[in-house]
Amino acid sequence: MKIPNKLLLAFVLVMASLTTTAQLSSYNYNNEAKFKFSVRYASIHTSGVPKDSIKDLSGILIRTLEFDKIAPDIGGYNVSHRWAFLPETLMLIFIDAINGGDFTAGSKNLSTNIGDFILGWHNHTFNLVYTDNFSFGAGVHWGDYFFGFEPYDPVDKDFGIAHEPAGWYGALGPALMMDYNILNKAVLHVEGGYGLSLKFKDYPEMVTNKEYPNPHFINITAQIRSNSFVYGGMEFIRSINRGDNNFNASRTDFFIGVWF
């Protein structure tokens, strides 16, 4: 099944569960803290390096733990928290325990990493515009990113040494949130963050250059929400390499999940 078909299926399942609502302020989830879990089709894409050195993967994940709270008024405070690395790691350990305990911590099967690490991703905004069918807010994005590329040798079936800007980064920057009422039946919710970064730590093994500029990061998620317990959407993150190395990475997830 191709990615567009997966997205279409997720969208149909969400829309089939919708109940008729009115304006933005009438949705039941307003002012409620919501915990969310999702099943995702995730795909990593690497650019700016020789194609024969890339080993990218796509696959199904039981992924992100999310928490958010949406305010339905002008000046209202919205908050969104997302964690990917920790829930994914715990799920792998759990699945391995069921299958007999063969999980090997630190095993590597792809050349590129881009995602969160310990802190996760967080957006805090205040509504600057609020009407019956549209809201727009601005604020702060923060979190961490684990990022880098280790060239893959298809002959030796092994990975080489990473170069800058590989590492674990903290990020801080502006964030935007938007909600749009779709035919009084659902809400299109969009969040975007831009992260200026500070390196916390190098890769365990890499060629370092203390003068190399830290990368920036783009972080976007779009979700279809309603009064149903089911939601769906997509998430996109991308690096902006600011040095001479042309390497960049992105990750795109399509997902369907539940919240409570």
N, C-alpha and C positions, 0 to 999 in steps of 0.2 A: 504493500500500500504506500503510495507516495504521500509526502508531507501535506500537500493541499487537501487530499482526501481525509487525512487525520484531522486537520483543522476543521473541515466541513462537518465531519462526524461529531466533533466536540461541540461545534456551534449548534447543530441540530438538536443534540441532546439537551443542551442548556435551554434553547428556545422552547423546546417541547415541555419543559417543566415550569414555564413562566406563568404567573398569575397576573391578572389585570390590576394595575396600580394607577396612581395619579401622578402628581408632580414629584420632583426630587425629594422634597421634605416628607413625603408620605411613605417612603420605603421603610420597612420594618427595621432594617439594620442600622438606621441612623442613631448615633450616640451610643451604640452598643459595641463592646469589645468583641471582635470575632477572631477565633482561631481557625486556621485553614490548612488543609492538606491536599496534595494533588498528585496525580499520575501524569508523567510528562514524556514527550518525545523530544529528546535533546540532541543537538547537533553542533559540533565545534568546527570552525573554519579557520584555516591558517593562510596568511598571505605574506608576500614579500620575501619568501625564501624559495630555494629550488624545490620543484614539485616532488622529486624523488626522495627528498628528505622529510616529507610530511607523512605522518600517520595519524589521520583524524578519525574520530569515531562518532557514530550516531546510535541512539538506542533508547529504550523505554526505561524510565526511572520512577520509583516511588519517592517523591522528592520533597519539595520545600515545606518547611513549617513556617507559616505566616501568621502575623497578628496585626490587625488594624482597627481603627476607629474613625468614623467619618462624621463630621459635624454639618448639620443642614441649615446654615445661616451665614450671613455676612460676618466676617471676622472670626468665624469658627475655626477651631484648631483640629487639624487632621494629622493622624500619625499612622505610619506603616512600617512594619518590621518584617524582614525576610531572612531566613537562614537556610542555606543549601548544603554546605559541606558537612556540618555536624549531623543533620538528619540522614543524609546519604550514607555516611560512614557507619552510623549505628545500624541502619537497615542492612548494609552489607554484612556486618558482624552477625546480626540476627538471622539472616538467611543462611549464612555459613554454619551457624550453630545447628540449625534444623537439618542441614545437609551433611553433617558429620564433622564440621570443624576444620576444613582445609583452607580457610581464609589466610592469606599471607599479607600481613600489613606492609605497606610500602611497595607492593608489586606494581609494575608500570606497563601500560599497554597502549599509550598514545604519546605523541611527541609534544603536544601543546596543552598547557593548562591555562584556563582563565575562569575565575569564579571567586566566591567569597572564601573565607577561611574560618577564623574563630569568631570575629565580631559580627559578621553578616552585613546586610544592607538596610539602611534606615532613612526614611523621609519624614520630615516634619514641615507642615505648611499651614498657613492661615488663609481663609477665603477672602480674596480681594473682590470677586464678582460672584453674586448669587442671585439666580432667578428661578422661576418654576421649573425650567428645563435645562439650565446650564449653570455650572459653577467653575470657578477658576481660582487657584490658590498658588502661593509662592512661599518658599522657605528654604530649608537646609537639607542636603543629602550628606550622609556620612557612613563609614563602614570600612571594610578591608577587601583587598583583592590579592589573590595568589595567581601569579602570572609568569609565563615564560615558555621558552621553546628549546627542546633538546633534539637536534637533528637525528632522524632515524636512518639507519643503514640497512636496506632491505636484503643485502647479501649476508652480512653478519647477524642480521636480526637483533640489533642492539642499538642503544641510544648513545649519542655523543654528549659533549659537555655544553651546558647552557652558556649564553653570553648575555650581556646587558640588553634590555632592561629587566631580566628575570629577577624575581624576588617576591617577597611579601610586603604589601604596601597598605598603609592607612590612607584613607581618602576623605576629603571634605570639599563641599562645593554647593552650588545652588540646586534647588529642586522645584518642580512644578507639578501640580495636580489638576486634573480636569474631570468633570462628570457631565455626561450628556444623556438626557432622558430620551429613550428610543420608543416612540409610539405609545407612551404610557404603560409599557410592559416590561422594560428592562433599562439598565443604565450601562453605558459605555464609560468605564473608569480608566483613565490613563495617568500614569506617573512617570516622570522623567527626572533623572539626576545626572549631574556632571561633576566628576570627582577630580580635584587636584590632589596629587599624591605625595606621600613621604615614605621612603623605604624604611620598613621595620627590620628586615633581615634578607640577606642574600639566599639564593638557592644553596643547598648543602654542598654541591660541587658546581662551580661556575667560574668563568673568566670575568673578573670584576674590573670596573672602571669607576672610581669615585667621582669623576667629572661628568659622567653620563647623565643627561637630564631625566628626571623621573617622568614616567608616562602619565597621561590623563585617561579617564575612563568615562564612557557613556553607558547609562543604565536606564532602560525603559521597560515598563510592563503595561499591558493593556488587558482589561478584563471585562467580560460581560457578566453583570450582576442583576439579581432580582430578589424577590421575597422567597424564592426557593432556596434550599440548602445546597444547591448545585451551582457552580460557577465555572467559567472557562476563559481561556485567552492565550496570550503569548508573552514571552519575556525575551529581551535582546540586550546583550552587553557587548561592548567593544572597547578595545584598547586604542589609544592614540599615541603612537611611538613618536617621541619628540627628538630623537637622536639620529645618527647616521645609519644605524641598523634599520632596514626597511620592514622588519618583522612586525606584523600585527595579528591579533586574534580576535575572534568573535564567537559568541555562543547564542544560539536561538533555541528556545523551548516553546513548544505548543502543549497546552495542558488542559485537563478537566479535573475538577476537585470538589470537595465538600467543605462547608464551613459551619460552625456552630458557636 
